[in-house]
């Protein structure tokens, strides 16, 4: 595609040194530039692409899109000056890849907790119904048969649009994706035509390091519905809302105001998908729901209180698109587990070990409520809090852990640039003095996991929370390989071996 064709519909632009070359690609990362590429300079939270314009040109960029004109630039380089390079990035990406989200059905899931599992559930329902779907989320991106390790929960608009284009080539009819608050605020979903938005829940102490206030965080989540879903050119658009979540009425009213039809789920008597009864077992969840005065029962292989609501979101999706009951039920029985989400680790031990991504106070509370439903003899919790993130949730998580568990080991999570000991002290500050005998702190996460598992007796449950599927730990100067699930397996095997050796002595 020629440059003039690619940029002709971009409004409010100034063009200098126009060179109508054949565009071979677009990039916002100067390291990905090749010969005859367009480089779009965007400002991120850590780096400003305008500082890498010369590097992009050296690598072969023949056109730069910027919001401020460089002081010195080669005369053979086309310069396009725009007000908002983020928006322009999505505009030229859509033109270059021929608007793939208009041809796909696109579902976005936003909320504090539950996005990843709901994503897996919806994809499972579609696949069971014979509809091929791509997936974009926290753990990986799945395009046809190709699976890519995730770098961002919600990728940049150019990457999204390119992936949607590839999904179409792989005969996908749907794209299901997680929508993070960062992705909304940083305009990564600009130019995407959505069919459906799902609101899972919202917690008051999450991402305040970025959004500063809960009001800002809430308004950002609302923006997905009031701006991006509203502006979508799809004829039929729906919002699926968890009616049991705080602020659900705010989301409902906002959707009503912009003319988006809402379908609700929850225990609330006014929900379209009304939860009548549920049971949480190690083998999975059992749900009884009422839809249009009809009672239906569902069973799943995934367990946990949070997953009750994630399954309800899936049922609501099936309801909208008239997917048969049996298809949805079959899908639930095929999803055995989502990596790092209420994932049981079994190495033949006579106690349970659960690894979960819970890293907010509400998620930790729901996790421990779910574990209580399994009726273990004791609950031993191992958790920490991430560094360079909202500090206000740390004491809340400490208080919840010691009140709901029988014993707690506070450890390091991803400390990043913070001192792990200071993070632990922040967590400890929320623990009442009369409960301080119920916990210890071990900053080394590997040692903490080993200690917690070595304490476990028959029918106990060890809960390792915070990192879930992550296969790394982010320290001050380095990121190291670290997987809670693998460390738990190693510890269990080692402890079992020691016990076997002791029997022989």
TADACOR-V285786 format. One record per backbone hydrogen bond with DSSP energy under -0.5 kcal/mol. CO is the residue of the C=O (numbers start at 1). NH is the residue of the N-H. If there is no record, write none. Layout:
# TADACOR-V285786
co=CO nh=NH
co=CO nh=NH
This chain:
# TADACOR-V285786
co=1 nh=23
co=2 nh=6
co=3 nh=7
co=4 nh=8
co=7 nh=10
co=9 nh=11
co=14 nh=81
co=16 nh=79
co=19 nh=21
co=21 nh=3
co=21 nh=23
co=25 nh=38
co=27 nh=40
co=28 nh=30
co=29 nh=32
co=30 nh=33
co=34 nh=37
co=36 nh=24
co=36 nh=25
co=37 nh=62
co=37 nh=63
co=38 nh=27
co=38 nh=40
co=39 nh=41
co=39 nh=65
co=40 nh=42
co=42 nh=44
co=42 nh=49
co=47 nh=44
co=47 nh=49
co=48 nh=51
co=49 nh=52
co=50 nh=53
co=52 nh=56
co=53 nh=57
co=54 nh=58
co=55 nh=59
co=56 nh=60
co=56 nh=61
co=57 nh=60
co=60 nh=36
co=60 nh=37
co=62 nh=78
co=63 nh=39
co=64 nh=66
co=64 nh=80
co=65 nh=41
co=66 nh=82
co=74 nh=77
co=76 nh=78
co=78 nh=64
co=79 nh=16
co=79 nh=81
co=80 nh=66
co=80 nh=82
co=81 nh=14
co=84 nh=88
co=85 nh=89
co=86 nh=90
co=87 nh=91
co=88 nh=92
co=89 nh=93
co=90 nh=94
co=91 nh=95
co=92 nh=96
co=93 nh=97
co=94 nh=99
co=95 nh=98
co=99 nh=102
co=99 nh=103
co=100 nh=103
co=100 nh=104
co=104 nh=106
co=105 nh=175
co=106 nh=195
co=106 nh=196
co=107 nh=177
co=108 nh=198
co=109 nh=179
co=110 nh=200
co=114 nh=118
co=115 nh=119
co=116 nh=120
co=117 nh=121
co=118 nh=122
co=119 nh=123
co=120 nh=124
co=121 nh=125
co=122 nh=126
co=123 nh=127
co=124 nh=128
co=125 nh=129
co=126 nh=131
co=127 nh=130
co=130 nh=132
co=132 nh=173
co=132 nh=174
co=134 nh=176
co=135 nh=142
co=136 nh=178
co=139 nh=150
co=140 nh=137
co=141 nh=143
co=141 nh=148
co=142 nh=135
co=142 nh=144
co=143 nh=146
co=146 nh=143
co=148 nh=141
co=153 nh=155
co=156 nh=160
co=157 nh=161
co=158 nh=162
co=159 nh=163
co=160 nh=164
co=161 nh=165
co=162 nh=166
co=163 nh=167
co=164 nh=168
co=165 nh=169
co=166 nh=170
co=167 nh=172
co=168 nh=171
co=173 nh=105
co=174 nh=134
co=175 nh=107
co=176 nh=136
co=177 nh=109
co=178 nh=180
co=180 nh=184
co=181 nh=185
co=182 nh=186
co=183 nh=188
co=183 nh=189
co=184 nh=187
co=187 nh=190
co=189 nh=192
co=192 nh=194
co=195 nh=238
co=196 nh=108
co=197 nh=240
co=198 nh=110
co=198 nh=200
co=199 nh=242
co=201 nh=112
co=207 nh=210
co=207 nh=211
co=208 nh=212
co=211 nh=213
co=213 nh=217
co=214 nh=218
co=215 nh=219
co=216 nh=220
co=217 nh=221
co=218 nh=222
co=219 nh=223
co=220 nh=224
co=221 nh=224
co=221 nh=225
co=222 nh=225
co=222 nh=226
co=223 nh=227
co=223 nh=228
co=224 nh=229
co=225 nh=230
co=227 nh=231
co=228 nh=232
co=235 nh=237
co=237 nh=261
co=238 nh=197
co=239 nh=241
co=239 nh=263
co=240 nh=199
co=241 nh=243
co=241 nh=265
co=242 nh=245
co=245 nh=248
co=247 nh=251
co=248 nh=252
co=249 nh=253
co=250 nh=254
co=251 nh=255
co=252 nh=256
co=253 nh=257
co=254 nh=258
co=255 nh=260
co=256 nh=259
co=259 nh=261
co=261 nh=239
co=263 nh=241
co=264 nh=273
co=265 nh=243
co=265 nh=244
co=266 nh=275
co=268 nh=271
co=272 nh=274
co=272 nh=292
co=273 nh=266
co=273 nh=275
co=274 nh=276
co=274 nh=290
co=277 nh=288
co=279 nh=281
co=279 nh=286
co=281 nh=284
co=284 nh=281
co=285 nh=300
co=286 nh=279
co=287 nh=298
co=288 nh=276
co=288 nh=277
co=289 nh=296
co=290 nh=274
co=291 nh=294
co=294 nh=291
co=296 nh=289
co=298 nh=287
co=302 nh=285
co=304 nh=308
co=305 nh=308
co=305 nh=309
co=306 nh=310
co=307 nh=311
co=308 nh=312
co=309 nh=313
co=310 nh=314
co=311 nh=315
co=312 nh=316
co=313 nh=317
co=314 nh=318
co=315 nh=319
co=316 nh=320
co=317 nh=321
co=318 nh=323
co=319 nh=322
co=324 nh=328
co=325 nh=329
co=326 nh=330
co=327 nh=331
co=328 nh=332
co=329 nh=333
co=330 nh=334
co=331 nh=334
co=331 nh=335
co=332 nh=301
co=334 nh=336
co=337 nh=339
co=338 nh=341
co=340 nh=342
co=340 nh=357
co=341 nh=338
co=342 nh=344
co=343 nh=355
co=344 nh=346
co=345 nh=347
co=350 nh=459
co=352 nh=462
co=353 nh=345
co=354 nh=464
co=355 nh=343
co=356 nh=466
co=356 nh=468
co=360 nh=364
co=361 nh=365
co=362 nh=366
co=363 nh=367
co=364 nh=368
co=365 nh=369
co=366 nh=370
co=367 nh=371
co=368 nh=372
co=369 nh=373
co=370 nh=374
co=371 nh=374
co=371 nh=376
co=372 nh=375
co=378 nh=380
co=378 nh=461
co=379 nh=381
co=379 nh=406
co=379 nh=407
co=380 nh=463
co=381 nh=409
co=382 nh=465
co=383 nh=411
co=385 nh=413
co=386 nh=389
co=390 nh=393
co=391 nh=394
co=391 nh=395
co=392 nh=396
co=393 nh=397
co=394 nh=398
co=395 nh=399
co=396 nh=400
co=397 nh=401
co=398 nh=402
co=399 nh=403
co=400 nh=404
co=401 nh=405
co=407 nh=381
co=408 nh=410
co=408 nh=440
co=409 nh=383
co=410 nh=442
co=413 nh=415
co=414 nh=387
co=415 nh=418
co=418 nh=420
co=419 nh=422
co=419 nh=423
co=420 nh=424
co=421 nh=425
co=422 nh=426
co=423 nh=427
co=424 nh=428
co=425 nh=429
co=427 nh=430
co=428 nh=431
co=430 nh=432
co=432 nh=435
co=433 nh=436
co=435 nh=438
co=436 nh=439
co=438 nh=408
co=440 nh=410
co=443 nh=412
co=443 nh=445
co=444 nh=448
co=445 nh=449
co=446 nh=450
co=447 nh=451
co=448 nh=452
co=449 nh=453
co=450 nh=454
co=451 nh=455
co=452 nh=456
co=453 nh=456
co=457 nh=460
co=459 nh=377
co=460 nh=352
co=461 nh=380
co=461 nh=463
co=462 nh=354
co=462 nh=464
co=463 nh=382
co=463 nh=465
co=464 nh=356
co=467 nh=470
co=470 nh=484
co=471 nh=482
co=473 nh=475
co=473 nh=480
co=474 nh=416
co=478 nh=475
co=478 nh=480
co=480 nh=473
co=483 nh=487
co=484 nh=488
co=485 nh=489
co=486 nh=490
co=487 nh=491
co=488 nh=492
co=489 nh=493
co=490 nh=494
co=491 nh=495
co=492 nh=496
co=493 nh=497
co=494 nh=498
co=495 nh=499
co=496 nh=500
co=497 nh=501
co=498 nh=502
co=499 nh=503
co=500 nh=504
co=501 nh=505
